[in-house]
């Protein structure tokens, strides 16, 4: 059980991710669904953290465009929505 904090983040899998630009407000919204393979309920206290990062520069840390953390309650799948200004997106860059 000591290794659970290391194994659990690796076990979460991004099941679906969709970015939708909203032209009226200038905001891009990313809808994320996360799940994991094991068929067990997580004990209380676990938190899901989701980030949208610009990972274009190999020799520099990733720039975080949006981030949210939510406590995990109930059974998966877990759904999260992130929003950030569309002006921060450069079509030549790579995002993760």
C-alpha positions as CSV (number, residue, x, y, z in Angstrom):
1,X,0.0,0.0,0.0
2,X,3.0,2.3,0.4
3,X,3.4,2.4,-3.4
4,X,-0.3,3.5,-4.0
5,X,0.6,7.2,-4.4
6,X,3.1,6.3,-7.2
7,X,0.9,3.7,-8.9
8,X,-2.4,5.5,-8.9
9,X,-1.4,8.5,-11.1
10,X,0.0,6.1,-13.6
11,X,-3.2,4.1,-13.6
12,X,-5.5,7.0,-14.5
13,X,-6.1,7.1,-18.2
14,X,-7.4,10.0,-20.2
15,X,-10.5,8.5,-21.9
16,X,-11.7,11.5,-23.9
17,X,-10.5,15.0,-24.4
18,X,-12.2,17.6,-26.7
19,X,-11.2,21.3,-27.1
20,X,-14.0,23.6,-28.3
21,X,-13.2,27.3,-29.1
22,X,-16.1,29.6,-28.2
23,X,-15.9,32.5,-30.7
24,X,-18.3,34.7,-28.8
25,X,-16.2,34.9,-25.5
26,X,-12.7,34.1,-26.9
27,X,-12.4,31.1,-24.6
28,X,-11.3,27.6,-25.4
29,X,-13.0,24.9,-23.3
30,X,-11.5,21.5,-22.8
31,X,-13.8,18.7,-21.7
32,X,-11.9,15.8,-20.1
33,X,-13.1,12.3,-19.0
34,X,-10.7,10.3,-16.8
35,X,-11.0,6.7,-15.8
36,X,-8.8,3.8,-14.6
37,X,-8.6,0.1,-15.4
38,X,-8.9,-1.4,-11.9
39,X,-12.4,-2.2,-10.8
40,X,-12.1,-0.9,-7.3
41,X,-13.3,2.2,-5.5
42,X,-10.6,4.7,-4.4
43,X,-10.3,5.4,-0.7
44,X,-11.3,9.0,0.3
45,X,-8.8,11.7,-0.1
46,X,-7.6,11.2,-3.7
47,X,-7.5,14.2,-6.0
48,X,-7.6,14.4,-9.8
49,X,-5.4,17.2,-11.2
50,X,-5.7,18.1,-14.9
51,X,-3.5,20.5,-16.8
52,X,-3.3,21.9,-20.3
53,X,0.3,22.6,-21.0
54,X,2.3,24.1,-23.9
55,X,5.0,21.4,-24.4
56,X,6.6,22.9,-27.5
57,X,10.0,23.8,-26.1
58,X,12.1,20.7,-25.4
59,X,14.7,22.5,-23.3
60,X,12.3,24.5,-21.1
61,X,9.6,23.7,-18.6
62,X,6.0,23.4,-20.0
63,X,3.9,26.5,-19.7
64,X,0.6,25.7,-17.9
65,X,-2.4,27.3,-19.7
66,X,-5.1,25.9,-17.4
67,X,-5.2,23.6,-14.3
68,X,-7.8,22.3,-12.0
69,X,-7.8,19.9,-9.1
70,X,-10.9,18.1,-7.8
71,X,-11.4,15.5,-5.1
72,X,-12.5,12.1,-6.4
73,X,-15.9,11.1,-5.2
74,X,-18.0,8.2,-6.4
75,X,-17.1,5.8,-9.2
76,X,-15.3,6.6,-12.5
77,X,-15.5,8.1,-15.1
78,X,-14.6,11.5,-13.7
79,X,-15.4,14.6,-15.8
80,X,-13.5,17.9,-15.7
81,X,-13.9,21.1,-17.7
82,X,-11.1,23.6,-18.2
83,X,-11.3,27.0,-19.9
84,X,-8.6,29.4,-21.0
85,X,-8.3,32.3,-23.4
86,X,-8.1,31.3,-27.1
87,X,-5.5,34.0,-27.6
88,X,-3.0,31.8,-25.6
89,X,-3.0,29.1,-28.3
90,X,-0.3,29.2,-31.0
91,X,-1.2,26.9,-33.9
92,X,2.6,26.1,-34.4
93,X,2.9,24.8,-30.8
94,X,2.2,21.4,-29.3
95,X,-0.2,21.0,-26.3
96,X,-0.7,18.2,-23.8
